[in-house]
Amino acid sequence: AIGGILGPRISELNTVTRIDSYVDVATSITFNIEERAAIGSAGVDILSSDQVATITGASESSSFNNSSLANGNWLYLDISGKDGTPTLLVVTLTCSVG
């Protein structure tokens, strides 16, 4: 569904280096990952523009709006669009510590 999913809390300072995604059927999902200081607060998009996950996959390793993630903040998956009826979305966030 269009909307969001609260993710994990960041346990230490991280720098995002890559975001990968895919869906399991011939469809697509458009999303961004937000960093939020508190649950329910407004978020800051990590990617400069939304990523579109497809069955062939999508990745981004350079176009970040916000790549520095602060200790104690929350990640939030913000799904803004979908095409078809996907049953699985996989998003992988790769970070370096420090």
C-alpha positions as MATLAB code, in Angstrom:
seq = 'AIGGILGPRISELNTVTRIDSYVDVATSITFNIEERAAIGSAGVDILSSDQVATITGASESSSFNNSSLANGNWLYLDISGKDGTPTLLVVTLTCSVG';
ca = [
       0.000    0.000    0.000;
       1.024    3.609   -0.440;
       2.305    4.920    2.873;
       5.171    4.264    5.191;
       6.827    1.690    7.377;
       8.858    2.581   10.439;
      12.289    0.960   10.295;
      15.122    0.501   12.754;
      16.641    3.076   15.070;
      20.183    4.061   14.145;
      22.584    2.860   16.842;
      25.639    4.870   15.792;
      26.735    7.479   13.268;
      26.498    5.993    9.741;
      27.132    7.218    6.218;
      24.920    5.762    3.490;
      26.958    4.367    0.589;
      24.322    2.462   -1.417;
      20.610    1.660   -1.604;
      19.448   -1.413   -3.549;
      15.906   -2.688   -4.102;
      13.759   -5.118   -6.049;
      10.211   -6.495   -6.215;
       9.187  -10.088   -6.901;
       6.697   -9.795   -9.787;
       6.340   -7.770  -13.000;
       5.523   -4.531  -11.246;
       7.261   -1.608   -9.546;
       7.271    0.321   -6.283;
       8.458    3.915   -5.903;
       9.949    4.866   -2.534;
      12.469    6.861   -0.555;
      14.007    6.244    2.841;
      13.698    9.034    5.381;
      15.728    9.784    8.486;
      13.538   10.996   11.369;
      14.660   12.474   14.689;
      11.592   11.043   16.451;
       8.743    8.691   15.569;
       5.983   10.755   13.997;
       8.242   13.710   13.177;
       8.854   14.988    9.663;
      11.620   13.127    7.849;
      14.505   14.041    5.565;
      14.809   11.964    2.357;
      18.076   10.057    2.017;
      17.906    9.863   -1.799;
      17.848   13.010   -3.951;
      14.941   11.492   -5.907;
      12.722    8.469   -5.313;
      14.000    5.022   -6.304;
      11.831    2.722   -8.432;
      12.210   -0.925   -7.447;
      11.556   -3.398  -10.292;
      12.060   -7.133  -10.871;
      15.449   -6.403  -12.422;
      16.482   -4.343   -9.399;
      17.536   -0.762   -8.813;
      20.521    0.757   -7.048;
      21.962    4.126   -6.165;
      25.406    4.863   -4.814;
      25.967    8.558   -5.487;
      22.819   10.707   -5.564;
      22.071   11.307   -1.892;
      20.224   14.242   -0.384;
      21.154   13.122    3.138;
      23.815   10.441    3.525;
      24.889   11.144    7.116;
      22.633    9.304    9.575;
      22.723   10.441   13.207;
      22.894    8.156   16.219;
      19.449    7.745   17.796;
      17.418    8.735   14.737;
      14.935    6.448   13.000;
      14.708    5.156    9.427;
      11.336    5.242    7.677;
      10.426    3.619    4.329;
       8.187    6.095    2.491;
       6.314    4.344   -0.356;
       4.924    6.938   -2.751;
       3.684    4.781   -5.639;
       3.158    1.285   -6.983;
       2.291   -0.330  -10.283;
       0.628   -3.736  -10.208;
       0.250   -6.000   -7.189;
       3.660   -6.766   -5.695;
       3.896   -9.324   -2.902;
       7.488   -8.609   -1.873;
       9.696   -5.519   -1.710;
      13.329   -5.851   -0.617;
      15.332   -2.711    0.203;
      18.964   -2.932    1.286;
      20.696    0.062    2.856;
      24.505   -0.180    2.894;
      26.378    2.117    5.274;
      29.838    2.754    6.606;
      30.178    3.339   10.335;
      31.566    6.585   11.651;
];
